[in-house]
Amino acid sequence: MKLRRAFTLIELLVVIAIIAILAALLLPALSAAKKKATSINCISNLKQFGIAQSLYAGDFEDFFPQSGDNFWVMPLIDLPNMLHPYLNTTNPAIFQCPLEKGTAFSVLEAQWFGPMNGKTASDITVPTSYDYYLAFYGSLDQPTGSPPVPATPTRHRTTEVSFPSGKILQACYASNIAGSRFFLGDLPAVPENAHSPSGMNLLLADGHAQFTSYNNFNPIVDPYLSYTDGHAYNYDWSPLTDQDVQ
């Protein structure tokens, strides 16, 4: 009789153990790779905003988008509508970071700041994770006080930015905690940041998008953030003055 070769129980257990060990080693790497790919998707969204901003400026005498409204209406309600000819507002994936958990950043901002602006979350056409920085549609080159003087809605041309490759035009504020938002005064310690506690996905004024560590931000003393630690980390409240990144 011919003997039929077969695995013993011990051999099967050894193989299963080896597979389990390999899986335990590979899963964190796969999870990190998946998050990296998702972050790249977010950067792609910001790049689409950069293209739309450039096309808008080309059609409107080199001006950045400005509707005449102030924060937060201009960046979170008006901007998506103004960029509609260049960005498909029926495709919400472009406007919302894939890592956003729960309610979009713009909706949370509407709940927080809406009442003082006469608007509500129902006025938002397209929920978005991406903020449009105040300096490009307003001006803070004015005396400050307590509370601070509200920014004046102001039109700015792209040629006014001295260092466009180092000026933040838009940024991703996606939160990894449903119902919790983070914003300027929370940096650099931001546990809610869906991408990383050490940096943000940014769209720069020259149209390129990238992840940038907070360590590479340019610390500036900003009276509008004096209620935190007094440093604005190059938030570009007024990028059209001598606060440009050198």
Secondary structure, 3 states (H helix, E strand, C coil): CCCCCCCCHHHHHHHHHHHHHHHHHHHHHHHHHHHHHHHHHHHHHHHHHHHHHHHHHHHCCCECCCCCCCCCHHHHHHHHHHCCCCCCCCCHHHHCCCCCCCCCHHHHHHHHHHHHHCCCHHHCCCCCCEEECHHHCEECCCCCCCCCCCCEECCCEHHHCCCHHHCEEEEECCECCCCCCCCHHHCCCCCCECCCCCEEEEEECCCCEEEEEHHHCCCCECHHHCCCCCECCCCCCCCCCCCCCC
